[in-house]
Amino acid sequence: MKPQELWDGYVPDLSDVFRARRVIRDYLKPTPAIESPALSERFGCRVIVKCENLQPIGAFKIRGGIYLLSQLPAADRKAGVVAASTGNHGQSIAYAARLFGVAATIFVPNGANPLKVAAMERLGATIRFAFDDFIDCHSEAERYARAEGKFFIHSANVPELIAGVGTASLEVIEEFPDLDAIFVAVGGGSGACGACITAKTISPDIRVIGVQAEGAPAVYESWRDREIKKLGPAQTFAEGIAVSEAFTLPARIMWDMLDDFVLVSDAGLKRSMLTLLETTRMLAEGAGAAALAGLHARRHDFEGKTVAVVLSGGNLTLETLEQALTEERPW
């Protein structure tokens, strides 16, 4: 395996997802997929919530981190790994690095979610702050890894990460084989890609819909125009999807397989956070609530259908929750 500074052309498939699951199940239990009568009543369809907020790091990305680190050659483990993250990718690498005895350095942008930063530090990672925008932070992490001879883990252009997180969609499809659609938040796009690879191979009729914040639409615009886009700094409170540039591997997968893409407002994200809390008692961060916000925007298209929404993360600060309670109400 070589440093994933550039995607090397391999596109993961369902067999990779199954291989990832064989590894991951030794370290993680499947997360609940709960049917919510209250959400179903409000949205006019049967709503299944995949609770990835209940992972040890509070987010779905732990799956990819464990699978990738399990596949890393001994020489790369010895050298140590470097990643850049707004929080959840970094937590996943820090968790897996501790699991496999690997030193991890995580670059985070200034103003990163303090809960996520503290969690990475508790997991033993070395934290370095760099720049305000994630893409600049990401570039600095790449430069550091090259200079220090460490293995750089790209936040999206890594087949093993996509295969790992694809196991979440595999679990929900196996439990609810009659699904009509899966809504997934899109930051770098690994979660949506994992859902596409899994759902479209098992049952091509399952629609996969990506959801991104209006203030960070780079991946949406890339999908729409079929070309890689790099925009200005992201303008959203939801740091988990605050990405200003599309990446090659997830872009290619989504161009080929994603059925639809929805942009949602920050107000919609906050309303979805509160709706999940009220109806399921599940805590979602802004990115974690994006899938439900996307379903709300497309609810008339799925009346009477069975729809899964991936609650991809629950690392919510009290300040953000207080702000949401002050500004918005549930759907």
Phi, psi and omega in degrees: 000137180247160180306134186272054176287327177229142177294135186265006173105347182279130178252120181294154177230187186297327178298326176293323178297317178294322176297319178298320181295324178300326178281310189296326184293345175283346185239336184228140170276151174302142177276154180295146168241107190253137174273128184250106177300323181294315177296319180299319179295318182289326187260351176077018177211167178282116187252125175250127179253118177271113194270071178286350173293348181267006174294161181304330177260004179076020183200155185294336188295344178303330180298313181292320180299315180296315182295316181298310182296330178293334182265355186287130178299158184301321181295321179289325176296318181296322180291331183097161183240155179228141176216163172238140187200149167277353175156301189284321174299317179298319177298320181296318180290319178297317180297311182292323179298317177297321181299321185255011175069041182245138175284133183234135172243126183243123174269132179231147177290155175303139180082014179299154179308116185296330177296319181288320178298314180297322179296318178297320179294319178297330179281356175100004180282150171272127184256134175232124177273139181206116173066170179267327183266140184298320182297319176296319178298317179300315180296321179296321178296319177300315180298317180298316181298318178296315183295326184264358180069032181256162181277117180270130179253104178299148184284348183215326186278048184227112182304323182294323177296316181295316178299319180297310182288340176297341179294336177295314178293323177301317180299315184288327178291321179295325180281328180231076185292349180268017180302140173261335182200155172231127175257132185223134175295149179236117167253267170286331175113003183297319181296316178295321179295317177299320178294318180299308183301317183287306185294314186291337177277318181287315182209097184302342180283344177291124179274135177247123184240124176272151182226128181226157180286142177303327182277002179214066191265020187300316182288322175301312181294326175297315178297316181297316187262355180058043173207147182294129182244142171233119184249185177288179181306142180296143180238075178205148178285343186276086188298335180293341177235020181272071183245133185254006182214140174275153180244152194298307185297306179297326178299314181298315181297314181292323176302321184276331195232337184287131184280324185203163182218134183237135170260136181233151181279163174298324177298319178295322177297317180293320178296324179290323174304312182290325179295316177298319179295318183288320188265330184241352185063023179258135180270126179237136168284177183303311179296324181296333180268357186298321182300318179293321177299322177295318177298318178303319180292334183246017189300327181291338178282345186236026178301128179078001181266172175253120189230134174258138172241130181271111174279092197279345180194147181233026181274075186257130176281154178297326179297318180291321177297316179299319178297317179298317180296327180286322189267330192228173173230160178299162177296000000 
